[in-house]
């Protein structure tokens, strides 16, 4: 937190407390802080001003448009916060999941904060708390002058969104809410410009109460317009992805659609994975379809009880260029059943599944939080750590994974819990197809895959002739050898 070379532990929890502990378990100077009496459910850590010290952003789960606090590393509230402040334009409400995302969306090398919450709008802030502006297509509409992110309502139909309202009072209208939809900042097409990925809970606002329809991913540009580049048109997000099978937390704990943004198949483009209340794990490619055997259902009606999936972690365990997807599941209460550990390949095929330990107390078990991949015993192989509901923390060995590439190794992508894949402040180097900042043999493999599939990626088109072939792969190999 304070750039002293020692790791601190940050917690945000019930009754409005935020704490920072040193590595011996004692409070750091200036902590804890207690700004409010309600529950913090969102926590993200990032160096917002580039001074080497980390800031802490916390989202408050309550019915109020003042929902985000940002603290300096020493416990003081950062100037310009909290937000929304009195007099601010826009709409916000409680974030009821770990919603806050941090990443550079304007190319200045410093992160901004993206805050979805329990409303149809998403707020976006600079480090000093000022609101980030929108594309001019949202400006100067009668009664709906949407100059800032937090003023733009998320409809499925872009026409409704652009004018600021839809016909909710008269007919079926699909609109998204972001109470449980975290934001990721990620360069989805490896062009050096970051986009924002967020999962919306789409509902029909014509009914009373609203009828939840499905979870779906939105990809947004820095000016809040919808992503449309390289032949991938997200001006309309995927629709009818899967209706909820149940939404009664007295029966089963609610599913949380945390997005995971990684390159599953080594083609240099990002896929979007998320668990949903339809009982399935989804994986969307940039063409807005789910390839292979995705989505994968953890719920099986013949079992006679409900089951939901956690946020996954993703790693290329055998370093063959294709990633594996690892997640847990939990089950319905009062069933005396337990969740599972699931390992799938990049196409959604099952590699391994096993029951988690039975509950040591209570009448059900499973995993609700994302697993974590780490080498916890110093043997160079990865282990998988899971925090179960009723049988403690469990860990499994993953033999033969010393050379694994971890793409998304823990909840929200890193121990900062801020949802980024990486921050790009400049266009990626030609040939750097995995956007890791250098040209390596891994990029050669990606180029060959693109060539074989007949696909296209401008970063792989080394001779700029409009297509990718083995000659481009050879050029990338030469760059890798030089670098």
Residue, then its C-alpha position, 0 to 999 in steps of 0.5 A: x500500500x505504502x511502497x515500503x516493500x512489505x505486503x499489507x492486507x486490506x478489508x472492507x466489510x459490514x457496518x462500514x469499516x475499512x481496515x489495513x493490516x500489516x503482515x503481522x496482523x496489526x493495524x497500519x497507522x491511520x486504520x481502521x476507518x469507519x466512515x458510515x454504518x452500512x456494509x461495504x461490498x465492493x473493494x478495489x485497490x489501485x495507484x490512481x495518481x502514479x505516486x507509488x502509493x495505493x488508493x482504496x476504493x470502496x462501494x457501499x451496499x445501501x440505497x443511496x446515490x453516494x456509494x463510493x469512498x476513496x481512501x489514501x494509503x494513510x487512511x485519509x479520504x482522498x480529495x474529491x470523494x465521496x461520490x456521487x456528491x450533492x449536486x452531481x449529475x447522474x444516477x447511482x445506487x448501492x453496488x451489491x457485488x465487488x463492482x468497482x473496476x480500475x484501469x486506464x481508459x483514456x491512454x494517460x497511463x493512470x487508472x480511472x474508476x468504473x462503478x456499476x451499481x443498482x441502477x441502469x447507469x454506470x458511473x466513471x470517474x477520474x482520480x480526483x472524482x470528476x465525472x468522465x464525459x460521453x460521446x456527443x451522440x448522447x448530448x443535447x436530447x430534450x430532457x436528457x442531456x447525457x454529458x457524463x457516464x452516470x447519466x446514460x441508461x443502459x437499454x438493449x436497444x441503442x436508439x432508446x439509450x441514445x435518446x435517454x428513455x424507452x417505452x417502459x410504460x407502454x410496452x415490453x422494454x429490455x433494460x439493464x441493471x448493474x447491482x451485481x455487475x462488476x466492471x473490467x477494464x481490458x483491451x479486448x482486441x489488442x489495439x492498445x486502447x482499453x475497453x470496459x466490459x460489464x455484465x448487465x442484468x437485463x429486465x423488462x421495465x414494463x412489468x411491475x415488479x420488473x421481470x429479470x430476463x437474462x445476464x449479458x455482457x456489454x463492451x463499452x468505449x471510454x466515451x460510453x459508446x458501444x464497441x464496434x471495431x475490427x468487424x466485431x459489432x457490439x452496438x447490440x449486446x447478446x440477447x436471450x442468453x438464459x433466463x434465471x432458474x431461481x432467484x430466492x436466496x432462502x433456497x440457494x445463495x444468489x449467483x454473481x455474474x463476475x466477468x473474466x476477460x482472457x484470451x482462451x484460445x491464443x488468437x490475441x483477442x479477449x473472450x468474456x466468461x461469467x457465471x449466470x443465474x441460469x445455472x450456466x458458465x458462459x463464454x462469449x467470443x468477440x463475434x458475440x457467440x459462444x463457441x464449442x460446448x459453451x455455455x456449460x451448465x452446472x445445474x442438472x434438473x434430474x439431480x433434483x436441486x439447484x446449483x450455481x457456479x463461481x467466478x472462474x480462474x483461467x490458466x494454460x495449465x499445460x502451456x499448449x496455447x489453449x487455456x483451462x477454465x477452473x471454478x467451483x459450484x454450490x448447491x441448494x440449501x437443506x439438501x445435504x449435498x455439496x458443490x463441485x470443483x470443475x475443470x473445463x478446456x477452452x471449448x467448454x469440455x469437461x476435463x475433470x469434476x469432483x465433489x467438494x468435501x461435505x459440510x462440517x456444519x449446516x445442511x449444504x456445501x460448496x464454493x461461492x467465491x472464485x478459487x485462487x491459483x498459487x504455488x503455496x508449497x514451493x514445489x513450482x507446481x500450482x495449487x488451487x485454493x477454495x474457500x468453502x461455505x461449510x468445510x473450511x479452506x481446501x487446497x488441491x495440487x495441480x501436478x505438472x503445472x510448473x510452466x503454466x501461464x496464469x491468465x486470471x488467477x484469483x477473484x476479480x483478476x488480481x489481489x487488487x480486486x480491480x478487474x483489469x487484464x492489463x493497462x495499455x498506454x500506447x498501441x501494442x508493438x507489432x507482433x505482440x499478439x498476447x499484449x504482454x509488452x514483448x514479442x515471444x514464441x507465444x506470439x508465433x503460435x498465435x499467428x499460426x493459429x490465426x493463419x490456419x483458421x483464416x482469421x485476421x488480426x492487424x497486429x499479426x499482419x506484419x506485411x500489411x497485405x490484408x491477411x495473416x499467413x505463415x510468412x507473417x508468423x516467420x517475421x514474428x519469429x525473427x522479432x522474437x529471436x532478436x528480442 
